[in-house]
Amino acid sequence: MTLSRTQAILERIFAAALPDRGDVEAILRLEDERHQALLFGFADHVRARFVGEGVLLRGIIEFSSYCRNTCGYCGLNRDNTALVRYRLGADEVLAAAENICRAGIKTIVLQSGEEDNLDADWLRGVVAAIKARHDVAITLSVGERSRDEYALWKKAGADRFLLKIETSDPVLYKELHPGMSIENRIRCLQDLADLGYQTGSGNLVGLPGQTLESLADDILFFKKGDYDMLSVSPFIPHAQTVLAGASTGDLAMTLIMTALTRIVSRNAHIPATTAIGSLNGRDERPKALTVGANVLMPNFTPSPYRQDYEIYPNKRCVTEKPGACPDCMARMTAALGRPVDYGRGDSLKQSPGVLAETPSN
């Protein structure tokens, strides 16, 4: 395939209300570095045009490692008896939130496993207390819950919710999520959007059994959902899961998927994920920031607990003192010639007048 042909496909994907699946698959098959460079440059242009140069910071607090699920890729799975489980108290969460605000960060992410014993009213109180003390946005990431619980937290002041689909392939989803259903996952995403949350989803790249066709369907899923936030992470096998012996997800494909996600979503907020920073022992997040990502997520989980939130092994930034990450990230973005954006980073999906132009490369 010629470079001009690749450029034409990228322009069609960008312009389409729903891209042709064959076009997306053609880009996923790119192996020549020149063609990949064309893709990455195109995506970076879209990022600059639609979300700007600033890199947003989201401070994350992983407040519980308990989970009811047995997902095949996740170290928090219920069957992992080797994992030390913990649950922060409200005072500990509020202290961590205070640290985030002292760092000048305007978004607090409250994340946990999908635990049965999560008290919805307890979380409501935590959200309300943070909102009463600080002028920040709150993102929740606590999994599948009832519509009434989502509404309770929204009324308390929660602004956003992240619920990754991980894979839009129904067969693969069923294999990796015993006792769960993709239909309920999508129901939750729809409930969140209906309730007025800024809503995020995302996928894992390199899952055993994943095909280029299913990755293309993930891109179409992202486009159809028009999500405010999207996350693309490489699969990293965990020793205490059924996929312990599987191969690690490929960085190049993760970057290609990040670039395509930027092109189809245009102005969604996309993180350079901690998993990209942990892949193969190297911090590759700067590469993600050059192919469409515009968010970094410093970890403010208290140090005694941080290493026990082990979704995957050898996770980056588990030994540093709370508050050390923002300075590191500022140096990372400065090296790319981009500034840290200390704004709230609310959804841009309602921004008018920016969807007509096709980027040139």
Residue pairs with C-beta under 8 A, 6 or more apart in sequence:
1 26
1 35
3 34
3 35
3 38
6 27
6 30
6 35
6 38
6 39
7 38
7 42
7 361
9 23
9 26
9 27
10 27
10 38
10 39
10 42
10 263
10 361
11 358
12 19
12 20
12 23
13 19
13 20
13 23
13 24
13 27
13 260
13 263
13 264
14 42
14 46
14 263
14 264
14 358
14 359
15 358
16 23
18 220
18 223
18 224
19 219
19 220
19 223
19 264
21 213
21 216
21 217
21 220
24 216
24 219
24 220
24 260
25 212
25 213
25 216
27 39
27 256
27 260
28 212
28 215
28 216
28 253
28 256
28 257
28 260
29 212
30 36
30 39
30 256
36 252
36 255
36 256
38 361
39 256
39 259
39 260
39 291
40 255
40 259
40 290
40 291
41 361
42 259
42 263
42 359
42 361
43 258
43 259
43 260
43 262
43 263
43 291
43 292
44 290
44 291
44 292
45 359
45 360
45 361
46 262
46 263
46 266
46 292
46 359
47 262
47 292
47 293
47 294
49 354
49 357
49 359
50 266
50 267
50 348
50 354
51 267
51 269
51 294
51 348
52 294
52 341
53 338
53 339
54 294
54 338
54 339
54 340
54 341
54 343
55 289
55 294
55 295
55 296
55 329
55 333
55 338
55 339
55 340
55 341
56 107
56 269
56 294
56 295
56 296
56 341
56 343
56 345
57 103
57 105
57 107
57 295
57 296
57 297
57 298
57 326
57 329
57 340
57 341
57 342
58 105
58 107
58 108
58 109
58 139
58 271
58 295
58 296
58 297
58 298
58 345
59 97
59 99
59 100
59 103
59 105
59 107
59 108
59 109
59 297
59 298
59 300
60 109
60 111
60 297
60 298
60 299
60 300
60 301
61 88
61 93
61 96
61 97
61 100
61 108
61 109
61 110
61 111
61 300
61 301
62 111
62 112
62 299
62 301
62 305
62 306
62 309
63 87
63 88
63 92
63 93
63 110
63 111
63 112
63 301
64 86
64 87
64 88
64 112
64 113
64 115
64 118
65 76
65 83
65 84
65 85
65 86
65 87
65 112
65 113
65 305
65 308
65 309
65 310
66 76
66 85
66 87
66 112
66 113
66 115
66 117
67 74
67 76
67 77
67 78
67 113
67 114
67 115
68 78
68 113
68 114
68 115
68 116
69 77
69 78
69 113
69 114
69 143
69 177
69 179
69 180
70 77
70 78
70 79
70 178
70 179
71 77
71 166
71 176
71 177
71 180
71 241
72 175
72 176
72 177
72 178
72 241
72 242
72 243
73 166
73 176
73 204
73 207
73 235
73 237
73 238
73 241
73 243
73 312
74 238
74 241
74 311
74 312
75 83
75 238
75 240
75 241
75 310
75 311
75 312
75 313
76 83
76 113
76 309
76 310
76 311
77 240
77 241
79 240
80 238
80 240
80 241
82 240
83 240
83 308
83 310
84 308
85 308
86 305
86 308
87 115
88 96
88 302
88 305
90 122
90 125
90 126
90 129
92 302
93 110
93 126
94 126
94 129
94 130
94 133
95 302
96 300
96 301
96 302
96 322
97 108
97 130
97 133
97 134
97 136
97 300
98 133
98 134
99 300
99 322
99 323
100 108
100 136
100 300
101 108
101 134
101 136
102 323
103 298
103 323
103 326
104 326
104 342
105 136
105 298
105 326
105 342
106 135
106 136
106 137
106 342
106 343
106 344
106 345
107 136
107 137
107 138
107 139
107 160
107 344
107 345
108 130
108 134
108 136
108 137
108 138
108 139
109 138
109 139
109 140
109 141
109 162
109 297
110 123
110 126
110 127
110 138
110 139
110 140
110 141
110 142
111 140
111 141
111 142
111 162
112 118
112 141
112 142
112 143
113 143
114 142
114 143
114 144
118 142
120 145
120 149
120 152
120 153
121 152
123 140
123 142
123 153
124 152
124 153
124 155
124 156
125 156
127 138
127 140
127 153
127 156
127 157
127 158
128 156
128 157
130 136
130 138
130 157
131 138
131 156
131 157
136 344
137 159
137 160
137 344
137 345
137 346
138 157
138 158
138 159
138 160
139 158
139 159
139 160
139 161
139 162
139 198
139 200
140 153
140 158
140 160
140 161
140 162
141 161
141 162
141 163
143 163
144 163
144 180
144 184
144 185
144 188
145 188
147 191
147 195
150 161
150 188
150 191
150 192
150 195
150 197
151 195
154 195
154 196
154 197
158 197
159 197
159 198
159 346
160 197
160 198
160 199
160 200
160 228
160 229
160 347
161 192
161 197
161 198
161 199
161 200
162 199
162 200
162 201
162 202
162 229
162 231
163 185
163 188
163 189
163 192
163 199
163 200
163 201
164 200
164 201
164 202
164 203
164 204
164 231
165 173
165 182
165 185
165 186
165 189
165 201
165 202
165 203
165 218
165 221
166 173
166 176
166 177
166 202
166 203
166 204
166 207
167 173
167 176
167 203
167 204
167 207
167 210
167 214
167 218
168 182
168 203
168 214
168 217
168 218
168 220
168 221
169 210
169 211
169 214
169 217
169 218
170 182
172 207
172 209
172 210
172 214
173 180
173 182
173 185
174 181
174 182
175 209
176 207
189 199
189 201
189 225
192 199
193 199
198 228
198 229
198 346
198 347
199 225
199 227
199 228
199 229
200 227
200 228
200 229
200 230
200 231
200 269
201 221
201 222
201 225
201 227
201 229
201 230
201 231
202 229
202 230
202 231
202 232
202 233
203 215
203 218
203 231
203 232
203 233
203 257
204 233
204 234
204 235
204 249
205 215
205 232
205 233
205 234
205 235
205 249
205 250
205 253
205 254
205 257
206 234
206 235
206 247
206 248
206 249
206 250
206 253
206 254
207 235
207 243
207 249
208 243
208 246
208 247
215 253
215 257
218 257
219 257
219 260
219 261
219 264
222 230
222 261
222 264
222 265
222 268
223 264
223 265
226 265
226 349
227 265
227 268
228 268
228 269
228 347
228 348
228 349
229 268
229 269
229 270
229 271
229 295
229 347
230 261
230 265
230 268
230 269
230 270
231 270
231 271
231 273
232 254
232 257
232 258
232 261
232 270
232 273
233 249
233 254
233 273
233 275
233 276
234 248
234 249
234 250
234 251
234 254
234 275
234 276
234 279
235 243
235 246
235 248
235 249
236 248
236 249
236 275
236 278
236 279
236 312
236 313
236 314
237 243
237 244
237 245
237 246
237 247
237 248
237 312
238 244
238 310
238 311
238 312
238 313
239 313
248 279
248 280
249 279
251 276
251 279
251 280
251 284
251 287
254 276
254 279
254 288
255 287
255 288
255 291
258 270
258 288
258 291
258 292
258 293
259 291
259 292
261 268
261 270
261 292
262 268
262 270
262 291
262 292
262 293
263 292
266 354
266 355
267 348
267 349
267 351
267 354
268 348
268 349
269 294
269 295
269 345
269 347
269 348
270 292
270 293
270 294
270 295
271 293
271 295
271 296
271 297
272 285
272 286
272 288
272 289
272 293
272 295
272 296
273 285
273 288
273 297
274 285
274 297
274 299
274 315
274 316
274 317
275 312
275 315
276 284
276 285
276 287
276 288
277 283
277 284
277 285
277 316
277 317
278 312
278 314
278 315
278 316
281 314
283 316
285 293
285 296
285 332
286 332
286 335
286 336
289 296
289 332
289 333
289 336
289 338
290 336
295 345
296 329
296 332
296 333
298 317
298 325
298 326
298 328
298 329
299 306
299 317
299 318
299 320
299 322
299 325
300 322
300 323
300 325
301 309
301 322
302 322
303 319
303 321
303 322
306 317
306 318
306 319
307 315
307 318
307 319
309 315
317 325
320 328
326 340
329 340
330 340
333 339
333 340
